Amino acid sequence: MEVPNGSHEMQHRALTPLRVFRGLICLLVILSTAFMMVVYWGFLAAVILRLFSIHYSRKVTAFFFSAWLALWPFLFEKINKTRVIFSGDDVPAQERVLLICNHRTEVDWMYLWNFALRKDCLGYIKYVLKSSLMKLPLFGWSFQILEFIPVERKWEVDESTMRHMLSTFKDPRDPLWLVLFPEGTDFTEQKCLRSQKYAAENGLPILRNLLLPKSKGFCACLEDLRSSLDAVYDVTIAYKHRCPSFLDNVFGVEPSEVHIHVRRITLDGMPISEREVTSWLMDTFQLKDQLLSNFKSEGHFTGQRKEENLSPMKCHVKVMLVLVLTSVGVFYTFFSSILFFKLFVSLSCAYMTSATYFNIRPVPVFSFLKSRP
């Protein structure tokens, strides 16, 4: 959501050579640390340990990857000096939630990490995302380890995959933030016009700042996880003054402010039947559309509240932990004469490539043995 403003101060940060150099260094650090975190610590936690316990595998995976994912909020808020402003309901830490969000640009999901970090759920955040993103080099491996749900956006194809993965998310001991973008794709003016045309032809609400939501995935998540969830979060994101791209974030050009509005709905307040849930989702998107229209005219959401700032000490500790773990991996991979570590990395890369392609996750050995007659 782009906000027009008469003052151009802070609307655009110039892409200086210093910003380019700093951004490239940050990107290099993020990519190199991602590789070592995945092939060593991710493989150990999400593959080897999972052969014995899914619960403890998730705890250890969350520990390592909450540290790595924290590099992004650190980049956004501490290096790029982007302000993240919250409004709406305050929410407790470590709830199990189903979170729906508008999809304004390609980096919305990254700013949800800023929110999850403040609620101690960064390592437990999972997304329903396009299956094509699982094919991204290295990042696809990370998505696999973090148990993101890949979809083709065709319900007859996606239902079995989604239902299977949802069945593994029901353990109430595991914090869970499962994120959906019901619009199915990021917002553009052309997509909005097509959505409005479809809405007019089918007697649906005309949305000006959003695309019409798709309800099948949301209904399935709510149905399968209802008994183990604490709440549903309706999150609306808007940017001031221009919607950022991925490279805008890397180089610190945009945005100057990210506004995140949160509405918390208890499960008692959610309808049960698919027809009622679909209607609730459409009503929710009408409210979001009005909220974004108000933001466009006023430059902020109503009900702003003070959220805890990211602790510099906590950020630096996480950054140092990632750098130390990466250094250990680099040393044993490239400078150690011990052949085992090179074989380990090769095995890890081969496994992650095949597991990501076929969407494979290990099953605990003991549960497999118990299931045998």
RATAFEN-V908675 format. One record per residue. N is the residue number from 1. RES is the residue in one small letter. PHI is phi in degrees with one decimal (NA if undefined). PSI is psi in whole degrees, -180 to 180 (999 if undefined). D_CENTER is the distance of its C-alpha to the mean C-alpha in whole Angstrom. Layout:
N & RES & PHI & PSI & D_CENTER
N & RES & PHI & PSI & D_CENTER
This chain:
1 & m & NA & 114 & 19
2 & e & -91.1 & 135 & 22
3 & v & -109.4 & 116 & 24
4 & p & -71.1 & 144 & 28
5 & n & -151.5 & 137 & 30
6 & g & -66.4 & -31 & 33
7 & s & -89.5 & 132 & 32
8 & h & -95.8 & 5 & 31
9 & e & -67.1 & 128 & 31
10 & m & 70.6 & 3 & 27
11 & q & -72.0 & -30 & 26
12 & h & -147.2 & 125 & 26
13 & r & -93.2 & 129 & 26
14 & a & -63.9 & 141 & 28
15 & l & -82.7 & 84 & 27
16 & t & -82.7 & 161 & 29
17 & p & -56.3 & -36 & 30
18 & l & -63.3 & -43 & 29
19 & r & -65.3 & -40 & 26
20 & v & -63.1 & -47 & 26
21 & f & -62.2 & -47 & 27
22 & r & -62.6 & -42 & 24
23 & g & -64.6 & -41 & 21
24 & l & -65.5 & -38 & 23
25 & i & -63.1 & -46 & 23
26 & c & -61.2 & -43 & 20
27 & l & -64.8 & -40 & 18
28 & l & -62.7 & -43 & 21
29 & v & -62.7 & -44 & 20
30 & i & -64.6 & -43 & 16
31 & l & -68.0 & -45 & 17
32 & s & -67.7 & -41 & 20
33 & t & -68.2 & -36 & 19
34 & a & -60.4 & -45 & 16
35 & f & -60.9 & -49 & 19
36 & m & -68.8 & -36 & 21
37 & m & -64.9 & -37 & 18
38 & v & -73.9 & -53 & 17
39 & v & -72.3 & -25 & 21
40 & y & -100.4 & -72 & 22
41 & w & -75.5 & -36 & 20
42 & g & -66.7 & -43 & 17
43 & f & -63.3 & -43 & 20
44 & l & -63.8 & -44 & 22
45 & a & -78.1 & -45 & 20
46 & a & -92.6 & -12 & 18
47 & v & -117.1 & -62 & 21
48 & i & -64.4 & -52 & 24
49 & l & -65.9 & -30 & 24
50 & r & -66.3 & -21 & 22
51 & l & -64.5 & -17 & 26
52 & f & -112.3 & -33 & 27
53 & s & -161.2 & 121 & 24
54 & i & -68.3 & -40 & 21
55 & h & -60.7 & -51 & 21
56 & y & -73.0 & -29 & 21
57 & s & -60.6 & -44 & 20
58 & r & -67.7 & -37 & 16
59 & k & -63.5 & -45 & 18
60 & v & -70.6 & -41 & 19
61 & t & -60.7 & -43 & 16
62 & a & -62.7 & -38 & 14
63 & f & -61.4 & -51 & 16
64 & f & -68.1 & -45 & 16
65 & f & -84.4 & -18 & 13
66 & s & -66.9 & -33 & 12
67 & a & -67.6 & -43 & 15
68 & w & -70.6 & -44 & 13
69 & l & -62.6 & -28 & 10
70 & a & -65.0 & -16 & 12
71 & l & -61.0 & -32 & 14
72 & w & -71.6 & -53 & 11
73 & p & -57.1 & -35 & 12
74 & f & -61.5 & -43 & 16
75 & l & -63.1 & -48 & 16
76 & f & -65.7 & -50 & 15
77 & e & -91.8 & -36 & 17
78 & k & -93.3 & -34 & 20
79 & i & -94.8 & -50 & 21
80 & n & -80.9 & -14 & 20
81 & k & 62.8 & 34 & 21
82 & t & -78.0 & 131 & 18
83 & r & -86.6 & 131 & 19
84 & v & -109.4 & 117 & 16
85 & i & -115.6 & 125 & 18
86 & f & -103.4 & 151 & 17
87 & s & -148.4 & 170 & 19
88 & g & 90.1 & -144 & 20
89 & d & -79.4 & 141 & 20
90 & d & -81.5 & 144 & 20
91 & v & -128.0 & 147 & 18
92 & p & -73.9 & 167 & 19
93 & a & -80.9 & 151 & 17
94 & q & 57.1 & 39 & 16
95 & e & -81.4 & 158 & 16
96 & r & -94.6 & 115 & 15
97 & v & -136.8 & 155 & 13
98 & l & -105.5 & 124 & 12
99 & l & -118.1 & 127 & 10
100 & i & -112.8 & 142 & 11
101 & c & -144.9 & 148 & 10
102 & n & -70.6 & 159 & 12
103 & h & -123.6 & 84 & 12
104 & r & -81.8 & -34 & 14
105 & t & -153.5 & 176 & 13
106 & e & -70.4 & -9 & 11
107 & v & -115.1 & 10 & 9
108 & d & -53.3 & -45 & 8
109 & w & -64.7 & -26 & 4
110 & m & -69.7 & -36 & 6
111 & y & -74.0 & -17 & 8
112 & l & -67.3 & -22 & 6
113 & w & -64.5 & -35 & 6
114 & n & -62.0 & -39 & 10
115 & f & -69.6 & -49 & 10
116 & a & -64.6 & -35 & 9
117 & l & -61.4 & -38 & 11
118 & r & -70.9 & -19 & 14
119 & k & -108.1 & 15 & 14
120 & d & 57.6 & 34 & 14
121 & c & -125.2 & 19 & 11
122 & l & -61.9 & -39 & 9
123 & g & -77.1 & -8 & 10
124 & y & -110.5 & 7 & 10
125 & i & -80.3 & 134 & 6
126 & k & -133.6 & 148 & 6
127 & y & -122.1 & 147 & 5
128 & v & -89.7 & 118 & 9
129 & l & -139.4 & 162 & 9
130 & k & -58.7 & 135 & 12
131 & s & -62.4 & -25 & 14
132 & s & -62.6 & -28 & 16
133 & l & -70.1 & -21 & 13
134 & m & -69.3 & -16 & 13
135 & k & -89.2 & -2 & 17
136 & l & -63.5 & 134 & 15
137 & p & -56.8 & 133 & 18
138 & l & 67.9 & -53 & 16
139 & f & -64.0 & -34 & 12
140 & g & -60.2 & -37 & 13
141 & w & -63.5 & -41 & 15
142 & s & -62.2 & -43 & 12
143 & f & -62.1 & -37 & 10
144 & q & -65.8 & -46 & 13
145 & i & -62.5 & -38 & 13
146 & l & -83.9 & 3 & 10
147 & e & 65.4 & 43 & 11
148 & f & -70.6 & 152 & 9
149 & i & -100.0 & 111 & 11
150 & p & -82.7 & 137 & 13
151 & v & -134.2 & 152 & 15
152 & e & -93.8 & -5 & 18
153 & r & 66.4 & 30 & 18
154 & k & -129.5 & 111 & 21
155 & w & -60.0 & -36 & 21
156 & e & -64.9 & -24 & 24
157 & v & -90.6 & -38 & 23
158 & d & -85.3 & -23 & 19
159 & e & -57.6 & -47 & 21
160 & s & -64.6 & -42 & 22
161 & t & -62.8 & -46 & 19
162 & m & -65.6 & -45 & 17
163 & r & -61.8 & -41 & 20
164 & h & -62.7 & -46 & 20
165 & m & -70.3 & -37 & 17
166 & l & -62.1 & -34 & 16
167 & s & -64.3 & -20 & 20
168 & t & -92.8 & -3 & 18
169 & f & -102.0 & 16 & 16
170 & k & -93.6 & -3 & 19
171 & d & -69.8 & 113 & 20
172 & p & -66.3 & -12 & 20
173 & r & -73.9 & -20 & 21
174 & d & -95.6 & 119 & 17
175 & p & -56.7 & 148 & 15
176 & l & -148.0 & 128 & 12
177 & w & -121.4 & 99 & 9
178 & l & -98.3 & 118 & 8
179 & v & -107.0 & 131 & 7
180 & l & -123.1 & 146 & 9
181 & f & -112.4 & 93 & 10
182 & p & -61.1 & -19 & 14
183 & e & -68.3 & -23 & 15
184 & g & 85.4 & -15 & 14
185 & t & -161.4 & 166 & 14
186 & d & -75.9 & 157 & 14
187 & f & -79.2 & 133 & 17
188 & t & -137.8 & 162 & 20
189 & e & -63.3 & -40 & 24
190 & q & -65.0 & -43 & 25
191 & k & -63.7 & -36 & 23
192 & c & -64.5 & -42 & 23
193 & l & -63.0 & -42 & 27
194 & r & -64.5 & -41 & 27
195 & s & -63.9 & -42 & 25
196 & q & -64.8 & -39 & 27
197 & k & -62.8 & -44 & 30
198 & y & -62.3 & -43 & 29
199 & a & -62.1 & -43 & 28
200 & a & -64.4 & -37 & 32
201 & e & -74.4 & -21 & 33
202 & n & -117.4 & 14 & 32
203 & g & 66.9 & 33 & 33
204 & l & -105.2 & 162 & 29
205 & p & -60.3 & 144 & 28
206 & i & -90.6 & 113 & 28
207 & l & -100.0 & 138 & 24
208 & r & -101.7 & -23 & 25
209 & n & -119.0 & 4 & 21
210 & l & -142.2 & 163 & 19
211 & l & -94.5 & 157 & 20
212 & l & -60.1 & 134 & 21
213 & p & -77.5 & 147 & 18
214 & k & -98.4 & 135 & 19
215 & s & -103.7 & -17 & 19
216 & k & -58.4 & -49 & 20
217 & g & -64.3 & -42 & 16
218 & f & -63.3 & -44 & 16
219 & c & -61.4 & -41 & 19
220 & a & -65.0 & -43 & 19
221 & c & -63.1 & -44 & 16
222 & l & -66.5 & -41 & 18
223 & e & -65.5 & -46 & 21
224 & d & -76.3 & -29 & 20
225 & l & -108.3 & -3 & 18
226 & r & -50.2 & -43 & 20
227 & s & -70.2 & -16 & 23
228 & s & -114.1 & 5 & 20
229 & l & -96.2 & 153 & 18
230 & d & -94.4 & -33 & 19
231 & a & -167.6 & 169 & 18
232 & v & -112.8 & 132 & 16
233 & y & -104.6 & 123 & 14
234 & d & -98.4 & 107 & 14
235 & v & -111.1 & 133 & 12
236 & t & -121.7 & 126 & 14
237 & i & -111.1 & 138 & 13
238 & a & -140.2 & 155 & 16
239 & y & -122.3 & 148 & 17
240 & k & -131.2 & 114 & 21
241 & h & -117.9 & -7 & 22
242 & r & -142.6 & 143 & 21
243 & c & -65.6 & 129 & 17
244 & p & -85.1 & 152 & 16
245 & s & -96.4 & 176 & 16
246 & f & -60.0 & -45 & 14
247 & l & -69.8 & -30 & 18
248 & d & -57.2 & -41 & 18
249 & n & -67.3 & -44 & 16
250 & v & -61.7 & -44 & 17
251 & f & -89.3 & -3 & 21
252 & g & 72.4 & 26 & 20
253 & v & -81.9 & -46 & 22
254 & e & -139.2 & 159 & 19
255 & p & -92.3 & 164 & 18
256 & s & -79.8 & -33 & 21
257 & e & -140.2 & 141 & 19
258 & v & -118.5 & 125 & 16
259 & h & -107.6 & 127 & 16
260 & i & -123.3 & 114 & 14
261 & h & -102.5 & 130 & 16
262 & v & -120.8 & 130 & 15
263 & r & -121.2 & 121 & 18
264 & r & -99.5 & 125 & 18
265 & i & -119.7 & 123 & 20
266 & t & -71.3 & 161 & 21
267 & l & -65.0 & -26 & 22
268 & d & -64.5 & -26 & 26
269 & g & -89.4 & 3 & 25
270 & m & -100.4 & 137 & 23
271 & p & -66.8 & 170 & 25
272 & i & -109.7 & -50 & 26
273 & s & -70.3 & 154 & 27
274 & e & -61.8 & -39 & 25
275 & r & -62.7 & -43 & 28
276 & e & -69.4 & -37 & 27
277 & v & -65.9 & -40 & 23
278 & t & -62.2 & -42 & 23
279 & s & -65.8 & -40 & 25
280 & w & -61.8 & -42 & 23
281 & l & -64.0 & -41 & 20
282 & m & -65.3 & -42 & 23
283 & d & -61.9 & -40 & 24
284 & t & -62.3 & -41 & 21
285 & f & -71.6 & -28 & 20
286 & q & -66.0 & -41 & 23
287 & l & -64.2 & -41 & 23
288 & k & -63.1 & -39 & 20
289 & d & -62.7 & -42 & 22
290 & q & -66.6 & -38 & 24
291 & l & -60.6 & -43 & 22
292 & l & -70.9 & -34 & 21
293 & s & -64.0 & -41 & 25
294 & n & -65.2 & -40 & 26
295 & f & -61.9 & -40 & 23
296 & k & -62.5 & -36 & 25
297 & s & -87.4 & -31 & 28
298 & e & -103.0 & -21 & 28
299 & g & 84.8 & 7 & 25
300 & h & -164.0 & 161 & 23
301 & f & -85.4 & 153 & 22
302 & t & -76.8 & 157 & 25
303 & g & 73.4 & 37 & 25
304 & q & -61.6 & 143 & 23
305 & r & -135.0 & 156 & 23
306 & k & -82.4 & 118 & 23
307 & e & -103.2 & 152 & 19
308 & e & -56.5 & 130 & 20
309 & n & -71.0 & 153 & 20
310 & l & -63.8 & 130 & 18
311 & s & -71.4 & 120 & 21
312 & p & -57.2 & -39 & 22
313 & m & -63.6 & -47 & 24
314 & k & -62.8 & -41 & 21
315 & c & -62.6 & -46 & 19
316 & h & -66.6 & -37 & 22
317 & v & -63.1 & -45 & 22
318 & k & -64.9 & -41 & 19
319 & v & -62.7 & -45 & 19
320 & m & -64.7 & -39 & 23
321 & l & -60.9 & -46 & 22
322 & v & -63.1 & -43 & 19
323 & l & -65.0 & -39 & 22
324 & v & -66.2 & -47 & 25
325 & l & -62.7 & -39 & 23
326 & t & -66.2 & -42 & 23
327 & s & -61.6 & -41 & 26
328 & v & -60.4 & -45 & 28
329 & g & -63.7 & -43 & 26
330 & v & -61.9 & -44 & 28
331 & f & -60.5 & -51 & 31
332 & y & -72.7 & -24 & 31
333 & t & -79.9 & -43 & 30
334 & f & -109.3 & -21 & 32
335 & f & -118.1 & -13 & 35
336 & s & -84.8 & 145 & 36
337 & s & -87.9 & 0 & 39
338 & i & -78.6 & 117 & 37
339 & l & -65.5 & -28 & 37
340 & f & -53.5 & -44 & 34
341 & f & -69.1 & -35 & 31
342 & k & -67.7 & -39 & 32
343 & l & -66.1 & -39 & 32
344 & f & -61.6 & -46 & 29
345 & v & -63.2 & -42 & 27
346 & s & -62.0 & -44 & 28
347 & l & -63.2 & -44 & 28
348 & s & -61.7 & -45 & 24
349 & c & -63.9 & -43 & 23
350 & a & -64.1 & -43 & 25
351 & y & -64.8 & -47 & 24
352 & m & -64.0 & -34 & 20
353 & t & -63.3 & -48 & 21
354 & s & -72.2 & -41 & 23
355 & a & -64.2 & -39 & 20
356 & t & -68.9 & -41 & 18
357 & y & -65.8 & -43 & 20
358 & f & -98.9 & 2 & 21
359 & n & 55.1 & 56 & 18
360 & i & -104.5 & 137 & 20
361 & r & -135.1 & 139 & 20
362 & p & -63.6 & 150 & 23
363 & v & -107.2 & 135 & 25
364 & p & -53.6 & 136 & 26
365 & v & -60.6 & -42 & 30
366 & f & -67.7 & -37 & 31
367 & s & -67.9 & -34 & 30
368 & f & -65.7 & -43 & 31
369 & l & -66.0 & -37 & 35
370 & k & -66.2 & -30 & 35
371 & s & -76.6 & -15 & 34
372 & r & -78.4 & 144 & 37
373 & p & -68.5 & 999 & 40
